[in-house]
Amino acid sequence: MSSEKIALTQTVQKGGCAAKVAASELRRILQQVRFPVAHSALLVDGGLFDDAAIYKINEEIALVQTLDFFTPIVDTPKLFGEIAAANALSDVYAMGGKPATAMGILAFPLATMAENIIVDVLQGASDKIAEAGANFVGGHSIDDDTLKFGLSVTGFVNPNRVWANAGAKIGDHLILTKALGVGTMTASLKRQQSQEEDIMEALHSMATVNNVIDYMTPDLQVTVHAATDITGFGLSGHSMQLANASQVTLRIQTEKLPRFTKTFFCLENSFLTKAHRTNAEYTTPLIDVSNLDNLHRLLIHDPQTSGGLLLSVSSAVSHAMVMALRAKFKSAEIVGEVLSRQDKAVVFE
C-alpha cells in the first residue's frame, strides 16, 4: 500500500450524495419490491421518501432510524469523515429528533490505501458524533476496490412531535438553513479546477451538523409542521417530495435562495454532475421553472451533500425562527410559502 498523500476524490468516479441512484430509477426499482406488512407502531416508513423511519415505542418515545453512506466528496480523509457523519446525522434532525447511537459502514481498499487514511476518516466521524451528543458504538467493514463510508444512526423523538415531510400546512413559510452550491463546487474539486482551500465555504457548511432543534425554544419547536434535508436530489427533488407528501404546492422565490460565493461561477463554468441532469428529469413533470433562467434552474437541481434543512413553519413565527437559527446557521432564510395544491407541486419564481 502507498504511504503517499492521496487525493480521495481522484480515487472514485462519483462523490458524495451526487453518487445516489437517480430518483426516477430508484422509484421504479422499489415499486417492484414486496415489502413486509407494516407494524402498527411504524409511524413513518419509506413510502413518502421521508428522511428516516419512525417506530413508536410508547406515548413519549419513538425511534428514529436512518442510514447514509457514500464515496469521497473531498480529498482530505478527516474532512471526509466529518462530512459523511454530519450528512447521516442530519436525517434524525430532519425528523425533529436527536441522535443517540451511530454505527459505521466502511468499505476500504486495503491493498492501495494506507491505514492512517481510514484512521483519519473514522476520527473525523467520531468527532462529529461526539458533537451531536451521540455514541459511536460499532459498525461493519469490508475490503473493497474504493473507499466508501457512512453511518447507520438511531435517535429518539416524541411521536407526537415528528417533523415528517407530510405535515406542511397552507400558509406556512419555508425556511432553508444552508446555502446551495455544494454539487457544483465539489465538481470543480473533482475535476482539479479548484483546491479544498478554494471552496472552504462549502466544506465548512457540509461539515456543520444540522442540529437546529437546540437553537429553538420549545414554543418554536412546535411550530415546525414539516421538514426535510436537502441532499442528493437537490432543492427541486426534495421540495417536490415534501409538497407531494403534504398534498400542497410550495412557492419558492429563487432570488431569496442562499448560495455560496462561488456557486454561480462554478455553474457558469459547467462544473456539473450527472445528478444535475437526473434531478431535472425527475422533477420536470411536477415543478414549474418557466420563469427561471438556465443558471437558476441548475441551482435548484444542484445535488447537495450534507445540505440544509427545509422547514415548513407557522408564518407567525418564521422571522423569529430565522433569527434564532442564525446563531449557528448564518445563511438561514425564508425562501417561500405553502399554498393549496395546484397543478404543480413546486412553483419556482
C-alpha positions in Angstrom: 0.0 0.0 0.0 1.1 3.5 -0.7 2.0 5.9 2.1 1.9 8.9 -0.2 -0.7 11.5 0.2 -3.8 10.6 -1.9 -6.5 13.0 -3.2 -9.5 10.9 -2.3 -11.8 12.5 -5.0 -9.4 11.1 -7.6 -9.9 7.5 -6.5 -13.6 7.4 -7.3 -15.9 8.2 -10.3 -18.6 10.0 -8.3 -18.6 11.5 -4.8 -21.0 12.3 -2.0 -24.7 12.4 -2.5 -24.3 13.1 -6.2 -23.5 9.4 -6.4 -27.1 8.5 -5.4 -29.1 6.2 -7.6 -31.2 8.6 -9.7 -34.6 9.2 -8.0 -36.6 8.0 -11.0 -34.7 4.8 -11.3 -34.9 4.2 -7.5 -38.7 4.6 -7.6 -39.0 2.1 -10.4 -36.9 -0.4 -8.6 -38.7 -0.1 -5.3 -42.1 -0.4 -6.9 -41.2 -4.0 -7.8 -40.4 -5.0 -4.2 -43.0 -6.6 -1.9 -42.2 -5.1 1.5 -43.4 -6.7 4.8 -46.7 -5.6 6.2 -46.1 -2.5 8.4 -46.4 -2.9 12.1 -49.0 -0.6 13.7 -46.1 1.1 15.6 -44.4 2.1 12.3 -45.4 5.7 12.0 -43.2 6.7 9.1 -41.6 4.4 6.5 -40.0 4.9 3.1 -43.3 5.2 1.2 -43.2 9.0 1.0 -39.4 9.2 0.7 -39.1 10.8 4.1 -35.7 11.2 5.7 -35.9 8.5 8.3 -38.2 5.8 9.7 -40.2 6.5 12.9 -41.1 3.5 15.1 -43.2 4.2 18.2 -42.1 2.7 21.5 -44.6 4.3 23.8 -46.6 7.6 24.0 -43.5 9.6 24.7 -40.7 7.9 22.8 -40.2 6.8 19.2 -37.1 5.5 17.4 -35.7 7.5 14.5 -33.7 5.2 12.2 -31.6 6.1 9.1 -28.6 5.1 7.1 -26.3 7.1 4.8 -23.0 6.3 3.1 -21.1 7.4 0.0 -17.8 7.8 -1.7 -15.4 10.7 -1.0 -16.5 14.2 -1.9 -13.4 15.8 -0.6 -9.7 15.0 -0.7 -8.8 15.1 3.0 -9.7 11.9 4.9 -10.6 13.5 8.2 -12.8 16.1 6.5 -14.5 13.3 4.5 -15.3 11.5 7.8 -16.7 14.7 9.3 -19.0 15.3 6.2 -20.1 11.7 6.0 -21.1 11.8 9.7 -22.8 15.2 9.5 -24.8 14.0 6.5 -26.0 10.8 8.2 -26.9 12.5 11.5 -28.9 15.1 9.5 -31.7 12.7 8.8 -32.5 12.4 12.5 -32.6 16.2 13.0 -34.8 16.5 9.9 -37.4 14.4 11.7 -37.3 16.6 14.8 -35.3 14.0 16.8 -31.9 13.8 18.4 -29.3 11.1 17.6 -28.3 8.6 20.3 -26.1 6.0 18.6 -24.2 5.6 15.3 -22.7 2.5 13.6 -20.1 2.8 10.9 -20.4 1.4 7.4 -16.9 1.1 5.8 -15.6 -0.2 2.5 -11.8 0.2 2.2 -9.2 -0.8 -0.3 -6.6 -2.4 2.0 -4.1 -3.1 -0.9 -3.9 0.5 -2.1 -4.5 2.9 0.8 -2.5 3.4 3.9 -4.1 2.6 7.3 -3.8 6.1 8.5 -6.3 7.2 5.9 -9.2 5.2 7.4 -8.0 6.2 10.9 -8.5 9.8 9.9 -11.9 9.1 8.3 -13.1 7.4 11.5 -11.7 10.2 13.7 -13.5 12.8 11.7 -16.7 10.9 12.0 -16.2 10.3 15.7 -15.6 14.0 16.4 -19.0 14.9 14.7 -20.8 12.1 16.5 -19.5 13.4 19.8 -20.5 17.0 18.8 -24.0 15.6 18.3 -24.0 14.1 21.8 -24.3 10.6 20.4 -22.2 7.4 20.8 -20.2 5.6 18.1 -21.0 2.0 19.1 -19.5 -0.1 16.3 -20.1 -1.0 12.7 -19.1 -3.2 9.8 -16.3 -3.1 7.3 -15.3 -4.9 4.0 -12.2 -4.9 1.8 -13.3 -3.2 -1.4 -11.9 -1.5 -4.6 -12.9 2.0 -3.5 -13.4 3.9 -0.2 -17.0 4.3 1.0 -18.1 5.4 4.4 -21.2 6.4 6.3 -23.3 5.7 9.3 -26.4 4.0 10.5 -27.9 6.3 13.1 -30.6 5.7 15.7 -32.2 8.6 17.6 -35.3 9.4 19.6 -38.2 11.7 19.1 -41.6 12.3 20.8 -44.1 10.5 18.5 -46.4 13.5 18.7 -43.7 15.9 17.6 -42.3 14.3 14.5 -41.3 16.6 11.7 -42.5 14.3 8.9 -42.5 15.6 5.3 -46.3 15.1 5.1 -47.2 17.9 7.6 -46.8 21.2 5.7 -49.8 23.5 6.2 -51.3 26.1 3.9 -49.9 29.5 4.9 -46.6 28.1 6.3 -43.4 29.9 5.5 -40.4 27.9 4.1 -37.0 28.3 5.7 -33.8 27.0 4.2 -30.9 26.7 6.7 -27.8 26.3 4.5 -26.6 27.8 1.2 -26.8 25.9 -2.1 -23.9 25.0 -4.4 -22.2 22.0 -2.9 -22.6 19.9 -6.0 -21.1 22.3 -8.5 -18.3 23.4 -6.2 -17.2 19.9 -5.3 -17.4 19.0 -9.0 -14.8 21.7 -9.6 -12.6 19.9 -7.0 -13.2 16.6 -8.6 -12.0 18.0 -11.9 -9.0 19.5 -10.2 -10.1 23.0 -11.2 -10.0 24.1 -7.6 -8.4 23.1 -4.3 -10.1 22.5 -1.0 -8.9 25.9 0.3 -10.8 27.5 -2.7 -14.1 26.1 -1.6 -13.8 26.2 2.2 -17.2 27.9 2.4 -18.9 24.8 1.1 -16.7 22.4 3.0 -17.5 24.2 6.3 -21.2 24.0 5.5 -21.1 20.3 4.8 -19.3 19.6 8.0 -21.8 21.6 10.0 -24.2 19.3 12.0 -27.8 20.1 11.3 -28.8 20.4 14.9 -31.4 23.1 14.6 -33.5 22.0 17.5 -31.1 23.2 20.1 -31.5 26.7 18.7 -35.3 26.7 19.1 -37.3 27.4 22.2 -40.0 24.8 22.9 -42.5 27.3 21.6 -40.7 27.5 18.3 -40.2 23.7 18.0 -43.9 23.1 17.9 -44.4 25.5 15.0 -42.4 23.3 12.7 -45.0 21.4 10.7 -42.8 19.6 8.2 -39.2 19.2 7.3 -36.7 17.6 5.0 -33.0 17.8 4.5 -31.7 18.9 1.0 -29.3 16.3 -0.3 -28.6 14.4 -3.5 -32.0 15.1 -5.2 -31.4 18.9 -4.9 -33.8 21.5 -3.7 -36.0 20.7 -6.6 -36.4 17.0 -5.8 -36.6 17.2 -2.0 -39.1 20.1 -2.0 -41.2 18.3 -4.6 -41.3 15.2 -2.3 -42.4 17.3 0.7 -45.1 19.0 -1.4 -46.4 15.7 -2.7 -46.4 14.1 0.8 -48.2 17.1 2.3 -50.6 17.4 -0.8 -49.8 21.1 -1.1 -47.9 23.4 -3.5 -44.7 25.2 -2.5 -43.9 28.6 -3.9 -40.2 29.3 -3.7 -38.6 32.6 -4.6 -35.2 31.7 -6.2 -33.7 35.2 -5.6 -34.0 34.5 -1.9 -32.2 31.2 -2.0 -28.9 31.4 -0.1 -25.9 30.3 -2.2 -22.2 30.2 -1.8 -20.0 33.0 -3.1 -18.6 30.8 -5.9 -21.8 28.8 -6.7 -22.8 30.7 -9.9 -19.1 30.9 -11.0 -18.9 27.1 -10.9 -22.3 26.6 -12.6 -21.4 29.1 -15.3 -18.2 27.1 -15.9 -20.2 23.9 -16.3 -18.8 22.1 -13.3 -21.8 19.7 -13.2 -22.6 16.2 -12.2 -24.9 13.5 -13.6 -27.3 14.4 -10.8 -27.9 17.9 -12.3 -29.5 16.1 -15.3 -31.2 13.3 -13.4 -32.7 15.7 -10.8 -34.1 17.8 -13.6 -35.6 14.7 -15.3 -37.1 13.5 -12.0 -38.8 16.8 -11.2 -39.8 18.3 -14.6 -43.4 16.9 -14.7 -44.3 18.3 -11.3 -42.4 21.6 -10.9 -42.8 25.0 -12.7 -39.5 26.5 -13.7 -40.9 28.6 -16.6 -39.8 31.9 -15.0 -36.2 30.7 -14.3 -33.1 31.3 -16.4 -30.7 28.4 -17.0 -28.4 29.3 -14.1 -31.2 29.3 -11.6 -32.5 26.0 -13.0 -29.1 24.5 -12.4 -29.0 25.9 -8.9 -32.3 24.2 -7.8 -31.2 20.9 -9.3 -27.7 21.1 -7.7 -27.1 17.9 -5.7 -26.3 18.8 -2.1 -24.3 16.7 0.3 -25.0 17.4 4.0 -27.2 20.3 2.8 -29.5 22.4 4.9 -33.0 21.6 6.3 -36.1 22.9 4.5 -38.5 23.7 7.3 -42.3 24.4 6.9 -43.1 26.7 9.9 -46.0 28.8 11.0 -45.8 32.2 9.3 -46.5 33.9 12.7 -43.1 32.9 14.0 -41.0 32.5 10.8 -39.0 35.7 11.3 -38.3 34.8 15.0 -37.3 31.3 13.8 -34.8 32.6 11.3 -33.2 34.9 13.9 -32.8 32.0 16.3 -31.3 29.7 13.7 -28.8 32.3 12.5 -27.0 31.9 15.8 -25.4 28.8 14.1 -26.8 28.8 10.5 -25.8 32.2 9.2 -27.4 31.5 5.7 -30.8 30.7 7.1 -33.5 32.5 5.1 -37.3 32.5 4.5 -37.4 31.3 0.8 -41.1 30.7 0.1 -44.6 29.7 1.3 -47.1 26.8 1.3 -50.1 27.1 -0.9 -53.2 24.9 -1.5 -52.5 22.2 -4.1 -52.3 23.3 -7.7 -51.3 21.6 -10.9 -47.6 21.7 -9.9 -46.0 20.6 -6.7 -43.5 23.4 -6.6 -43.5 26.7 -8.3 -40.1 28.4 -8.6 -40.4 32.1 -9.2 
